């Protein structure tokens, strides 16, 4: 295979001892380990996929490891984000991850990028790296990374996880397709639940993240066959790994024969391209957020209204498993899907409330899905419908801190 051009860097006596099992490998040897020592790899996202990637990049002796993340560690991260611990809750993920990497291998250099990547900064952050590992969990950043990597000629090692399934590929313009070639259009907002909404098997992150590091090491060494032009699909419940061929699209707007996205034109607005609200962040509900046209109710107002003689009907549009973690008392469960297909309006509780002129407050985790449900209800002709601002997490923060966050 064609290797990413990386100069060699001489190893110290201690490093030779540390990497001896690599040096013994045919195709690696001292020269290969020196290439790893000189390599610069950027990991975008110090979360589920980024955690194992960072640990194994450090153990492998990749000389410079960049970490991009603007989030802080939360308790719900610890089930899968093994680069962090209980003591790190509330810290910037880049800080926690950098500290852990240093304990794994003091010979590597960590560069922190405490930023959220966007079209204004992505090219500057990425341009000095040899390989980019994509550990993101949202579509705007995935398309942003793809386009930036294509424009800079950097191989893009992508991974994706959801519940019990994972995917991996290497997008490398000039050698095979890019992410846009295979996924030309993002799914509608809310069509693909985030890990925060749908859940994820923690150990799946290790399986997919380790494959990403394997591909990265192969790219640096020029060893074996990478997943360029192939999509690896993993089903953890069946414990199967399937490979699908994927091809470059000549009409691709970034790597095609007549691209519209170039260094001259610059990167685009990826949140707008994906139909996301401005300022959408990792981990938030994926549906469009509430706007000025949608009535909102604060959790303090809801608490007072629920304690009154004429309380509103409170509707929870989350699934059963989410409600088992944290819930607001008296809420009626009507899933978002029922608002999407129209069956919600036949529910007796909702129909009776509307007929009696009783206010209806809809809630979810943070407000995205409830906003969608409220808009659908208003469009269907219902009146007196509002969305709970901040969702059940705001309720936990301000009204009932005895319940867990997730």
ABEGO torsion letter per residue (X at the ends): XBBBBBBBBBBBAAAAAAAAAAAABBGBEAAAAAAAAABBBBBBEBBAAAAAAAAAAAAAGBABBBBBBABBBBAAAAAABAABBAAABGBBAAAAAAAAAAAABAABBBBBBBBBBBAAAAAAAAAABABBBBABABAAAAAAAAAAAAAAGBBBBBBBBBGABBBBBBBBBGABBBAAAABABBBBBGABBBAAAAEBBAAAAAAAAAAAAAAAAAAAAGBEBBABGBBBBBBAAAGBBBBBBBBBBAABAAABABBABBAAAEBBBAAAAAGBBBGBBBGBBABBBBBAABBBBBAAAAAAAAABABBBBBBBABBAAAAAABBBBGBBBBBAAAAAAGAAAABAAAAAAAAAGBBBBBBBAAGAAAAAAAAAAAAAGBBGBBBBBGEAAAAAAAABAABBBX
